Amino acid sequence: MSIENAIPEQLKPPAGLRLILRVHARGDQIYVCKAEGAGFSWMLQAPEAEVFDEGRPIGRHFAGPTWELNDGSRVTGKILTRAESPDIHAIPWLLISAVDHSGEGLLNGVTHIQRLNTTGGKAPEKCRDEGRELRVGYTADYIFYGE
């Protein structure tokens, strides 16, 4: 079965968009311990990852969520929907809508981004030390679509 057949329906980009770029990311999901109700929980602060195209580093992924390529183009997105990863230890799969662009380059025409094939990245459910930071390694594939 191809990966396209395994993608939950709610994570598919709108029909008619073209594939612009498919990359692999490797880095960390950064969490901070914050008070929640009577206890504490890990809250996502930001991702911090390097982005690769066929094994070559071509950019980075960071808070926003934002992707920036070495060609100077940048896209920031907003999460539209999510689905649990088939790997219970991995962060969810996402469909993201582009909300801002800057620079000239490949990411200029991006309208939607998928995060698929995730490994790792999940924080433990509870924490005890408010303000403590935790980095959890993860990998993911990001697929960029546009008109």
C-alpha positions as semicolon CSV with decimal commas, in nm:
position;residue;x (nm);y (nm);z (nm)
1;M;0,000;0,000;0,000
2;S;0,138;0,343;-0,090
3;I;0,172;0,611;0,177
4;E;-0,092;0,820;-0,005
5;N;-0,348;0,544;0,059
6;A;-0,254;0,534;0,429
7;I;-0,310;0,908;0,484
8;P;-0,631;0,978;0,678
9;E;-0,887;1,164;0,466
10;Q;-0,887;1,472;0,694
11;L;-0,513;1,520;0,631
12;K;-0,534;1,529;0,252
13;P;-0,479;1,872;0,095
14;P;-0,752;2,026;-0,121
15;A;-0,791;1,868;-0,467
16;G;-0,606;2,031;-0,752
17;L;-0,292;2,132;-0,563
18;R;0,046;2,027;-0,698
19;L;0,333;1,875;-0,504
20;I;0,606;2,138;-0,457
21;L;0,852;1,967;-0,224
22;R;0,886;1,659;-0,004
23;V;1,148;1,674;0,275
24;H;1,256;1,480;0,581
25;A;1,315;1,656;0,913
26;R;1,523;1,548;1,208
27;G;1,546;1,738;1,535
28;D;1,365;1,801;1,862
29;Q;1,022;1,891;1,988
30;I;1,087;2,133;2,276
31;Y;0,851;2,126;2,574
32;V;0,823;2,336;2,891
33;C;0,670;2,215;3,219
34;K;0,371;2,435;3,307
35;A;0,104;2,439;3,578
36;E;-0,221;2,281;3,462
37;G;-0,508;2,242;3,706
38;A;-0,377;2,083;4,025
39;G;-0,061;1,950;3,860
40;F;0,189;2,013;3,584
41;S;0,206;1,910;3,219
42;W;0,452;1,936;2,934
43;M;0,343;2,203;2,684
44;L;0,495;2,228;2,337
45;Q;0,713;2,535;2,307
46;A;0,854;2,483;1,956
47;P;1,008;2,238;1,712
48;E;1,373;2,273;1,621
49;A;1,479;2,057;1,328
50;E;1,700;2,042;1,024
51;V;1,527;1,974;0,691
52;F;1,676;1,734;0,434
53;D;1,615;1,668;0,066
54;E;1,757;1,331;-0,040
55;G;1,998;1,341;0,256
56;R;2,125;1,695;0,190
57;P;2,045;1,965;0,449
58;I;1,837;2,234;0,275
59;G;1,680;2,430;0,558
60;R;1,526;2,431;0,902
61;H;1,194;2,404;1,085
62;F;1,120;2,609;1,396
63;A;0,849;2,789;1,598
64;G;0,550;2,920;1,413
65;P;0,539;2,649;1,278
66;T;0,784;2,787;1,021
67;W;1,002;2,630;0,752
68;E;1,293;2,820;0,600
69;L;1,500;2,693;0,308
70;N;1,856;2,782;0,218
71;D;1,717;2,959;-0,094
72;G;1,579;3,230;0,139
73;S;1,212;3,134;0,115
74;R;1,005;3,092;0,429
75;V;0,650;2,975;0,505
76;T;0,462;2,987;0,834
77;G;0,155;2,777;0,888
78;K;-0,148;2,718;1,107
79;I;-0,263;2,367;1,199
80;L;-0,593;2,281;1,032
81;T;-0,640;1,924;1,152
82;R;-0,452;1,632;1,302
83;A;-0,462;1,253;1,325
84;E;-0,282;1,022;1,563
85;S;0,029;0,862;1,420
86;P;0,011;0,486;1,360
87;D;0,313;0,480;1,599
88;I;0,169;0,542;1,948
89;H;0,504;0,684;2,062
90;A;0,513;0,948;1,785
91;I;0,367;1,297;1,756
92;P;0,049;1,333;1,548
93;W;0,028;1,372;1,173
94;L;-0,094;1,717;1,063
95;L;-0,246;1,917;0,781
96;I;-0,127;2,278;0,796
97;S;-0,243;2,583;0,601
98;A;0,012;2,848;0,498
99;V;-0,060;3,186;0,660
100;D;0,255;3,383;0,577
101;H;0,540;3,377;0,325
102;S;0,865;3,569;0,294
103;G;1,171;3,563;0,070
104;E;1,193;3,444;-0,287
105;G;1,222;3,075;-0,355
106;L;1,060;2,734;-0,352
107;L;0,826;2,792;-0,054
108;N;0,666;3,106;-0,205
109;G;0,369;2,923;-0,359
110;V;0,300;2,681;-0,074
111;T;-0,062;2,674;0,043
112;H;-0,069;2,350;0,247
113;I;0,182;2,131;0,434
114;Q;0,142;1,776;0,561
115;R;0,343;1,629;0,849
116;L;0,351;1,252;0,805
117;N;0,555;0,944;0,899
118;T;0,648;1,079;1,241
119;T;0,874;0,899;1,486
120;G;0,931;1,006;1,846
121;G;0,871;1,360;1,964
122;K;0,613;1,290;2,235
123;A;0,669;1,425;2,585
124;P;0,574;1,227;2,895
125;E;0,223;1,315;3,021
126;K;0,324;1,475;3,351
127;C;0,614;1,677;3,486
128;R;0,702;1,814;3,830
129;D;0,935;2,111;3,790
130;E;0,758;2,417;3,651
131;G;0,969;2,597;3,392
132;R;1,187;2,294;3,316
133;E;1,261;2,239;2,947
134;L;1,261;1,899;2,779
135;R;1,382;1,814;2,429
136;V;1,243;1,501;2,266
137;G;1,401;1,379;1,942
138;Y;1,173;1,328;1,642
139;T;1,167;1,276;1,269
140;A;0,892;1,355;1,020
141;D;0,825;1,396;0,652
142;Y;0,687;1,733;0,543
143;I;0,509;1,757;0,209
144;F;0,448;2,103;0,064
145;Y;0,163;2,170;-0,183
146;G;0,058;2,475;-0,383
147;E;-0,144;2,592;-0,680
